[in-house]
Amino acid sequence: MITAARDDGAEDIPAPAEFDPLELRKALGQFPQGIVAVAAEVDGHPEVLVASSFTVGVSLEPPLVTVAVQHTSSTWPKLRDRASRLGISVLGAQQSELTRQLASTDRAGRFHGVERRIDGERALVLEGSPLWFTTRMHSQFTAGDHDVAVLEILDFGYDEASEGLVFHQSRFKGLTPLE
């Protein structure tokens, strides 16, 4: 065990372990996660980022969700700084190809043929998503190499018949009920 020395004479506490980042990423990939598209119209153009670091049920009073975004994202600053509202579309099993398209490095083609709707505040949600939210920024904090955005839910809708999409072991997968 690695320990960190303390100046106050108290018992040593373990220092953070050092991991191979690729091996840690592979290990974390064992946990299935839902996929969301966070989107808004910014300066007359649709902007989107795809994330698997979305958490629901953070709070019911007020209604809050979170999404963590890498510092290297070039889209997040546009959405965070220039959109008063953000649409969050939780993607479904039938939307795996759409997910790839939205996450593409071809920014100009991300929304080609994509059915979407934009509310009066420019929040953008994808048609056909099993669950969607309209949100606004509540707070944000830095956590390592990510920014964690806490978003307040302003509106939502869902389709109980839709199947979810998860990212697990670096692949998109659907969900099947256990008997």
Secondary structure, 3 states (H helix, E strand, C coil): CCEECCCCCCCCEECCCCCCHHHHHHHHCCCCEECEEEEEEECCEEEEEEECCEEEEEEECCEEEEEEEECCCCCHHHHHHHCCCEEEEECEHHHHHHHHHHCCCCHHHCCCCCCEEECCCCEEEECCCCEEEEEEEEEEEEECCEEEEEEEEEEEEECCCCCEEEEECCEEEECCCCC
